[in-house]
Amino acid sequence: MFLKTTPSLDKTTIGEFLGVDAKLNKDCLKEFIGQYDLRGRPFVESLRTVLLGFRLPGEGQIVDRVMEIFGEKFVHDNPKGSENI
């Protein structure tokens, strides 16, 4: 919640922190994305909303981790998919 609600934090720094391949950082990433309510929202809009919270580093492995966690959250919130949205 701290990372999401503290306006003075730099979005690049948040992204770098969330992208580190360590248990604490991965847990924080999962909690950070888990705070969003993506129910009934289209995929692209949901992804855009989450990515407004931090700047995604360009490293492929980090992007992969973020997209995996985002995908899990999106499917959890939209178990029937987004075609009916």
N, CA and C atoms as a LAMMPS dump frame, in Angstrom:
ITEM: TIMESTEP
0
ITEM: NUMBER OF ATOMS
255
ITEM: BOX BOUNDS ff ff ff
-5.0000000000000000e+02 5.0000000000000000e+02
-5.0000000000000000e+02 5.0000000000000000e+02
-5.0000000000000000e+02 5.0000000000000000e+02
ITEM: ATOMS id mol type element x y z
1 1 1 N 0.833 -1.177 0
2 1 2 C 0 0 0
3 1 3 C 0.887 1.253 0
4 2 1 N 2.001 1.191 0.72
5 2 2 C 2.914 2.325 0.795
6 2 3 C 3.403 2.732 -0.59
7 3 1 N 3.813 1.748 -1.388
8 3 2 C 4.334 2.054 -2.728
9 3 3 C 3.26 2.661 -3.622
10 4 1 N 2.027 2.239 -3.428
11 4 2 C 0.932 2.691 -4.286
12 4 3 C 0.391 4.055 -3.883
13 5 1 N 0.444 4.384 -2.605
14 5 2 C -0.24 5.586 -2.13
15 5 3 C 0.676 6.735 -1.728
16 6 1 N 1.986 6.587 -1.837
17 6 2 C 2.906 7.658 -1.463
18 6 3 C 3.314 8.422 -2.718
19 7 1 N 2.728 9.609 -2.929
20 7 2 C 2.96 10.333 -4.178
21 7 3 C 4.395 10.829 -4.375
22 8 1 N 5.158 10.956 -3.29
23 8 2 C 6.52 11.476 -3.428
24 8 3 C 7.517 10.42 -3.902
25 9 1 N 7.105 9.165 -3.969
26 9 2 C 8.007 8.119 -4.455
27 9 3 C 8.138 8.195 -5.973
28 10 1 N 9.353 8.032 -6.444
29 10 2 C 9.639 8.055 -7.876
30 10 3 C 9.165 6.748 -8.515
31 11 1 N 8.414 6.847 -9.599
32 11 2 C 7.85 5.658 -10.248
33 11 3 C 8.93 4.756 -10.834
34 12 1 N 10.047 5.334 -11.254
35 12 2 C 11.16 4.525 -11.762
36 12 3 C 11.766 3.699 -10.635
37 13 1 N 11.938 4.321 -9.473
38 13 2 C 12.489 3.621 -8.32
39 13 3 C 11.559 2.504 -7.864
40 14 1 N 10.262 2.763 -7.867
41 14 2 C 9.293 1.721 -7.511
42 14 3 C 9.422 0.547 -8.474
43 15 1 N 9.49 0.83 -9.768
44 15 2 C 9.628 -0.219 -10.772
45 15 3 C 10.905 -1.019 -10.607
46 16 1 N 11.999 -0.336 -10.312
47 16 2 C 13.269 -1.041 -10.094
48 16 3 C 13.184 -1.948 -8.878
49 17 1 N 12.553 -1.452 -7.81
50 17 2 C 12.394 -2.267 -6.601
51 17 3 C 11.521 -3.49 -6.869
52 18 1 N 10.39 -3.278 -7.508
53 18 2 C 9.473 -4.389 -7.778
54 18 3 C 10.056 -5.396 -8.753
55 19 1 N 11.017 -4.98 -9.551
56 19 2 C 11.579 -5.857 -10.566
57 19 3 C 12.735 -6.724 -10.111
58 20 1 N 13.228 -6.508 -8.893
59 20 2 C 14.359 -7.298 -8.399
60 20 3 C 13.925 -8.747 -8.194
61 21 1 N 14.812 -9.662 -8.6
62 21 2 C 14.517 -11.097 -8.508
63 21 3 C 14.907 -11.626 -7.129
64 22 1 N 14.156 -11.212 -6.111
65 22 2 C 14.343 -11.685 -4.741
66 22 3 C 12.956 -11.911 -4.138
67 23 1 N 12.87 -12.787 -3.151
68 23 2 C 11.574 -13.145 -2.593
69 23 3 C 10.812 -11.929 -2.08
70 24 1 N 11.447 -11.06 -1.317
71 24 2 C 10.771 -9.885 -0.773
72 24 3 C 10.192 -9.025 -1.893
73 25 1 N 10.974 -8.783 -2.918
74 25 2 C 10.54 -7.935 -4.02
75 25 3 C 9.406 -8.58 -4.812
76 26 1 N 9.498 -9.877 -5.028
77 26 2 C 8.433 -10.586 -5.735
78 26 3 C 7.14 -10.563 -4.925
79 27 1 N 7.263 -10.747 -3.608
80 27 2 C 6.086 -10.676 -2.746
81 27 3 C 5.466 -9.282 -2.788
82 28 1 N 6.312 -8.248 -2.778
83 28 2 C 5.815 -6.869 -2.861
84 28 3 C 5.126 -6.623 -4.199
85 29 1 N 5.697 -7.147 -5.283
86 29 2 C 5.091 -7.001 -6.602
87 29 3 C 3.708 -7.647 -6.621
88 30 1 N 3.62 -8.842 -6.053
89 30 2 C 2.333 -9.542 -6.031
90 30 3 C 1.303 -8.759 -5.213
91 31 1 N 1.7 -8.234 -4.083
92 31 2 C 0.799 -7.438 -3.248
93 31 3 C 0.428 -6.129 -3.944
94 32 1 N 1.393 -5.491 -4.594
95 32 2 C 1.156 -4.227 -5.289
96 32 3 C 0.085 -4.417 -6.365
97 33 1 N 0.266 -5.409 -7.204
98 33 2 C -0.7 -5.668 -8.28
99 33 3 C -2.019 -6.177 -7.704
100 34 1 N -1.94 -6.931 -6.607
101 34 2 C -3.133 -7.466 -5.981
102 34 3 C -4.068 -6.4 -5.424
103 35 1 N -3.574 -5.194 -5.224
104 35 2 C -4.395 -4.109 -4.686
105 35 3 C -5.349 -3.519 -5.72
106 36 1 N -5.134 -3.831 -6.968
107 36 2 C -5.997 -3.286 -8.019
108 36 3 C -7.228 -4.157 -8.199
109 37 1 N -8.353 -3.522 -8.444
110 37 2 C -9.595 -4.224 -8.741
111 37 3 C -9.774 -4.208 -10.261
112 38 1 N -9.54 -5.338 -10.89
113 38 2 C -9.583 -5.428 -12.35
114 38 3 C -10.862 -6.096 -12.845
115 39 1 N -11.791 -6.348 -11.953
116 39 2 C -13.035 -7.021 -12.331
117 39 3 C -13.818 -6.2 -13.351
118 40 1 N -14.22 -6.871 -14.422
119 40 2 C -15.06 -6.245 -15.434
120 40 3 C -14.358 -5.219 -16.295
121 41 1 N -13.05 -5.203 -16.275
122 41 2 C -12.293 -4.236 -17.075
123 41 3 C -11.574 -4.961 -18.21
124 42 1 N -11.496 -4.352 -19.372
125 42 2 C -10.764 -4.972 -20.48
126 42 3 C -9.288 -5.155 -20.143
127 43 1 N -8.666 -6.109 -20.791
128 43 2 C -7.27 -6.464 -20.527
129 43 3 C -6.346 -5.26 -20.667
130 44 1 N -6.404 -4.58 -21.796
131 44 2 C -5.477 -3.471 -22.053
132 44 3 C -5.693 -2.34 -21.047
133 45 1 N -6.939 -2.03 -20.753
134 45 2 C -7.235 -0.99 -19.762
135 45 3 C -6.7 -1.39 -18.386
136 46 1 N -6.842 -2.648 -18.035
137 46 2 C -6.341 -3.148 -16.753
138 46 3 C -4.825 -3.048 -16.683
139 47 1 N -4.164 -3.466 -17.738
140 47 2 C -2.706 -3.393 -17.775
141 47 3 C -2.243 -1.944 -17.686
142 48 1 N -2.882 -1.08 -18.424
143 48 2 C -2.537 0.342 -18.4
144 48 3 C -2.703 0.912 -16.989
145 49 1 N -3.783 0.554 -16.32
146 49 2 C -4.049 1.038 -14.961
147 49 3 C -2.945 0.613 -14.007
148 50 1 N -2.552 -0.654 -14.063
149 50 2 C -1.497 -1.15 -13.178
150 50 3 C -0.171 -0.463 -13.488
151 51 1 N 0.136 -0.294 -14.769
152 51 2 C 1.428 0.283 -15.145
153 51 3 C 1.515 1.782 -14.871
154 52 1 N 0.402 2.418 -14.579
155 52 2 C 0.456 3.827 -14.172
156 52 3 C 1.059 3.975 -12.779
157 53 1 N 1.108 2.895 -12.013
158 53 2 C 1.634 2.943 -10.656
159 53 3 C 3.14 2.907 -10.555
160 54 1 N 3.814 2.492 -11.615
161 54 2 C 5.279 2.424 -11.608
162 54 3 C 5.794 2.383 -13.042
163 55 1 N 7.069 2.7 -13.182
164 55 2 C 7.694 2.64 -14.507
165 55 3 C 8.335 1.267 -14.657
166 56 1 N 7.897 0.547 -15.663
167 56 2 C 8.377 -0.81 -15.917
168 56 3 C 9.783 -0.76 -16.504
169 57 1 N 10.776 -1.341 -15.805
170 57 2 C 12.13 -1.394 -16.378
171 57 3 C 12.125 -2.195 -17.681
172 58 1 N 13.056 -1.916 -18.557
173 58 2 C 13.072 -2.527 -19.879
174 58 3 C 13.653 -3.921 -19.952
175 59 1 N 14.172 -4.437 -18.873
176 59 2 C 14.787 -5.761 -18.893
177 59 3 C 13.731 -6.844 -19.092
178 60 1 N 13.99 -7.748 -20.011
179 60 2 C 13.02 -8.775 -20.379
180 60 3 C 12.568 -9.648 -19.233
181 61 1 N 13.476 -10.049 -18.349
182 61 2 C 13.1 -10.916 -17.231
183 61 3 C 12.164 -10.193 -16.263
184 62 1 N 12.387 -8.891 -16.081
185 62 2 C 11.52 -8.115 -15.194
186 62 3 C 10.136 -7.985 -15.811
187 63 1 N 10.088 -7.681 -17.093
188 63 2 C 8.806 -7.569 -17.792
189 63 3 C 8.058 -8.888 -17.69
190 64 1 N 8.769 -9.997 -17.856
191 64 2 C 8.149 -11.319 -17.765
192 64 3 C 7.549 -11.558 -16.378
193 65 1 N 8.291 -11.216 -15.318
194 65 2 C 7.772 -11.395 -13.955
195 65 3 C 6.534 -10.548 -13.718
196 66 1 N 6.594 -9.288 -14.139
197 66 2 C 5.454 -8.381 -13.944
198 66 3 C 4.24 -8.896 -14.71
199 67 1 N 4.438 -9.302 -15.956
200 67 2 C 3.316 -9.778 -16.763
201 67 3 C 2.736 -11.077 -16.213
202 68 1 N 3.565 -11.937 -15.648
203 68 2 C 3.064 -13.178 -15.065
204 68 3 C 2.153 -12.874 -13.874
205 69 1 N 2.603 -12.003 -12.985
206 69 2 C 1.799 -11.641 -11.812
207 69 3 C 0.537 -10.898 -12.248
208 70 1 N 0.679 -9.986 -13.199
209 70 2 C -0.493 -9.266 -13.7
210 70 3 C -1.498 -10.244 -14.307
211 71 1 N -1.014 -11.175 -15.109
212 71 2 C -1.896 -12.155 -15.748
213 71 3 C -2.665 -12.986 -14.73
214 72 1 N -1.974 -13.416 -13.682
215 72 2 C -2.643 -14.182 -12.628
216 72 3 C -3.755 -13.356 -11.99
217 73 1 N -3.469 -12.096 -11.703
218 73 2 C -4.458 -11.219 -11.077
219 73 3 C -5.627 -10.961 -12.024
220 74 1 N -5.336 -10.711 -13.3
221 74 2 C -6.388 -10.435 -14.261
222 74 3 C -7.321 -11.635 -14.404
223 75 1 N -6.763 -12.831 -14.503
224 75 2 C -7.577 -14.043 -14.638
225 75 3 C -8.376 -14.291 -13.359
226 76 1 N -7.767 -14.027 -12.216
227 76 2 C -8.486 -14.186 -10.951
228 76 3 C -9.698 -13.258 -10.895
229 77 1 N -9.512 -12.011 -11.323
230 77 2 C -10.6 -11.027 -11.286
231 77 3 C -11.605 -11.216 -12.421
232 78 1 N -11.213 -11.848 -13.501
233 78 2 C -12.075 -12.047 -14.669
234 78 3 C -12.033 -13.509 -15.113
235 79 1 N -12.59 -14.417 -14.307
236 79 2 C -12.469 -15.842 -14.619
237 79 3 C -13.124 -16.254 -15.935
238 80 1 N -14.061 -15.464 -16.44
239 80 2 C -14.701 -15.786 -17.72
240 80 3 C -14.02 -15.096 -18.885
241 81 1 N -12.907 -14.437 -18.634
242 81 2 C -12.186 -13.73 -19.687
243 81 3 C -12.696 -12.313 -19.861
244 82 1 N -12.168 -11.649 -20.852
245 82 2 C -12.54 -10.247 -21.078
246 82 3 C -13.363 -10.049 -22.329
247 83 1 N -13.738 -11.133 -23.019
248 83 2 C -14.488 -10.982 -24.259
249 83 3 C -15.903 -10.44 -24.027
250 84 1 N -16.424 -10.608 -22.811
251 84 2 C -17.781 -10.133 -22.509
252 84 3 C -17.794 -8.747 -21.875
253 85 1 N -16.649 -8.116 -21.814
254 85 2 C -16.534 -6.811 -21.152
255 85 3 C -16.705 -5.701 -22.168
